[in-house]
Amino acid sequence: MELTYYSGYAVRLVNTEEPARNKDTLTSVEAIRDLFGPSMQAARRATESDVTRFRSVRGRLRAVFAAADTGDETQAVDLLNSLLLEFPVSPQISGHDFRDDDGRPKWHMHLADHPSNATAGYAAIAAMGLAFHLTEYGVDRLGLCQAAPCRNAYLDTSTNRSRRYCSDRCATRANVAAYRARKRLETERSQSTGLTAPKAQEASASGER
């Protein structure tokens, strides 16, 4: 569905913070405008007071991803519904900048800028986009990166619902950490049994069969 595109707004906002690393890039009006991108009028209405409001919305969106990540579908939906009620959207039919081969507008649904302030506009778009993604693909398509300490939000678009990491970089880092952990275990076993690491691995595999 066209409107699932807007779910990326939720991911971008949540990932401006890495709590485990004590990092936060949402510290200025410029950072807020970067989240919107250059084409949205609401970005120009951003003020310093929006920084605090954006952070509040960010925490609530992260809670949606956290609930989904633990399998608590009802909690994820309830949290998202509360955002939808607080920040309603203004849908419009749009055809600007999109033309078919005959030059006619390619009509599609578009979420219009919110008239009140930058935070309300962004929150409405992010919440509605995430809601469309959730209902279209399932709650289990929302997750938090399993490569500690990252915990960035992601949307699983894999064919077999197998995604566990926010990026290839985190997936590689997690695989390397798991490999090193296995090697350490093999070394510890070899030292305790007097066997070489390959022999310890072979003995361990035999014991597991």
Stockholm file with secondary structure:
# STOCKHOLM 1.0

chainA/1-209         MELTYYSGYAVRLVNTEEPARNKDTLTSVEAIRDLFGPSMQAARRATESDVTRFRSVRGRLRAVFAAADTGDETQAVDLLNSLLLEFPVSPQISGHDFRDDDGRPKWHMHLADHPSNATAGYAAIAAMGLAFHLTEYGVDRLGLCQAAPCRNAYLDTSTNRSRRYCSDRCATRANVAAYRARKRLETERSQSTGLTAPKAQEASASGER
#=GR chainA/1-209 SS CGGGGGHHHHHHHHTTEEGGGTEECCCSHHHHHHHHCTTCGGGGGCCTHHHHHHHHHHHHHHHHHHHHHTTCHHHHHHHHHHHHHHSCCCEEEECTTCBCTTSCBCCEEEECCCSSCHHHHHHHHHHHHHHHHHHHHCGGGEEECCSTTCCCEEECCCTTSCCCSSSHHHHHHHHHHHHHHHHHHHHHHHHHHSCCHHHHHHHHHHHHC
#=GC SS_cons         CGGGGGHHHHHHHHTTEEGGGTEECCCSHHHHHHHHCTTCGGGGGCCTHHHHHHHHHHHHHHHHHHHHHTTCHHHHHHHHHHHHHHSCCCEEEECTTCBCTTSCBCCEEEECCCSSCHHHHHHHHHHHHHHHHHHHHCGGGEEECCSTTCCCEEECCCTTSCCCSSSHHHHHHHHHHHHHHHHHHHHHHHHHHSCCHHHHHHHHHHHHC
//
